[in-house]
Amino acid sequence: MTDITIIGSGNMARAIGLRAVAAGRSVQVLDRSPDNAAKLAAELGPTTRSGGLGDVPEGDIVVLALYFEPAKEVATHYGDTLSGKTVIEISNPVNMETGDSLVVDPGTSAAEEVARLLPGARVVKAFNTTFAGTLAEGSAQGMPLDVFIASDSEAARNEVAAFVTAAGLRPLQVGALRHARELEGMQLLVIGLQMNPAYETFNWGTALKILD
């Protein structure tokens, strides 16, 4: 039995995988390239298995550790196979040529677009405000990272919050999935700052933190 399936093998897949292992969760890594999935699984350790997109996601939680367009393709590929599962959508649909706009229409979000493709799944927006480097470490400037969580399912929000807490991070539940719009807009501004040469020291190592 696998606790968490991560689809993807890039930097965010690695970072979430490291947090999952730190939380004591068993992990399955799936990728278009089974070789890339196997390499990441080997790095994550003996509780991690790997495979390709022809394999069934086994985890109760499935993380789409992908950019927006590939996330939609994978959601379409798996479809009803993900029914009943908690699916975490992490992407930021930013126009990376300019860094100053989103590619989704006003009044929606990447997470809501993916949710429309997976009507039987409990889609959660999370991890879109964390960069891979700080997420792999689990903290920034000695403080645990905040992970903002949005979903129409309270049970799914709680499930992801429990994982985030076990991973040494701080979960902040912000409500329904429609709030993914604000989360993606927030991160649009942060990504723009990373791309702005006036802030060259940021270098994708910043983090959003609510101080209390």
Helices and strands as residue ranges (DSSP letters): E 4-7, H 11-22, E 27-31, H 34-44, E 48-52, E 61-64, H 68-78, G 79-82, E 86-89, H 110-117, E 122-125, H 132-137, E 139-140, E 143-144, E 146-151, H 154-166, E 170-175, G 177-179, H 180-195, G 197-199
